[in-house]
Amino acid sequence: MSAPFLSPGWRFEERGGAALYAHICAACHQADGKGAAGAASYPALAENKNVASAEYMESVLFYGLRGMPPVGRMMSDEQVADVINFVRTHFGNAYADAISAESVKAARPGRD
């Protein structure tokens, strides 16, 4: 794992699904994608049937879910696609139908 990194401002600077996951998602969902429980509950992404739907993941990233903030709004279309594709192909997930940045752009809130 790389050294700690803090993105400046309201946008994430990380590139690639692995870096985005490691620096943004793993704090709650854990490095192995198995989630955590304690003061709060963070669902596992490992072998999670919900990640079969890239559209579901887009929705969670753009709108948040329960205690998860809408972090996808602070990512570019490419970053959203990269982190979705990373989660869908790691942690025991084997969904090879990649989502594109163009698809993310079309689904982004506030786009007409």
N, C-alpha and C positions, 0 to 999 in steps of 0.2 A: 504494500500500500504506500502511496506517496505521502509526502509531508502534509500537514494540515494546510488547508486552503480556505480563504474567505473571499467570496465574490463581493466586489464593491457595488454599492447602489442597489437598484431594484431588479437587476437581471443577473442570472447565473452566467459565469464565464466558462465553466467546464465544457469540454467537448467530448463526445462519444458516450455511449450508454454506460460503459463500465465506470467512467469517471463521474458521471452524473449520479449514478446509483451510489457509488462509494461516498460521495461528498454531500449528497442531499437526502437520499432515501434510507441508507443503511443505519443512520442514527436511530431510527424508529423500527424499521423492518429488519434490522440486523444484517451484518455482512453476509450471512448465509441465507438470507431471505426467509428465515423461519419465524420472524415476528418476535414479540415479547409481551409479557404481562407483568404488571407491577402496579405502579401508581396510575398507569393507564394501560390500555390493551391495544397492541399494534398487530394487525393481522399478518399472518404468514403469506408471503408471495410464492414461497416454494410449493410446488405441486398444488397450486391453487386453481381450481376450475374456473374461477372468475376471470383469470388472465387469458383465457381462451378467446375472449372478446376484446380486440384492440379498441373498439368503440367504447366499451365499458371503462377501460383504463383511461382513455381520453377524457371521458366524463369526470372520472375521479380526479384526474390531474387538473382539469379546468374549473371544476366546481367544488372540489373537496368532498369529504365524506366523513360524517361524525366529527372527530377532532382533527382530521387531516386538512390542512389549509390548501387552497387551490394553487399549488406551486407551479403548475403548468402555465399559468399566466405570467410567470417570471422567466419563462423559457422561450426560446425561439421555436418555430415549427420543427426545425431539424432536431433540436434538443429533445422535444417531446417525443418525436418518432424514435429517436435513438434510445431513450430510456425505456420506452414501451417495448421496442424490439429486443433490448437487452434482457428485460425481465421475462419476456415470453420465450426466450431461448436459453435461460439459465435456471438454476435452482430446481432442477428436475422438470421444468416446463419445456415442452418441445413443440411449440407452435411456430412453424417456419414461415407462415404467410405474413411477411413483413408489411408494416404500415409505412406509408411514405409521408414526407414533409408536406406534400401537396394535399394529401388527405387530411392531415392535421390542420392545415391552413383553412380548408373548407369547413371543418368542424369547430374552429376557434370561436368562442363567444364574441359577439360584437361585430362579426363579419357579415356583410349582406351580400 
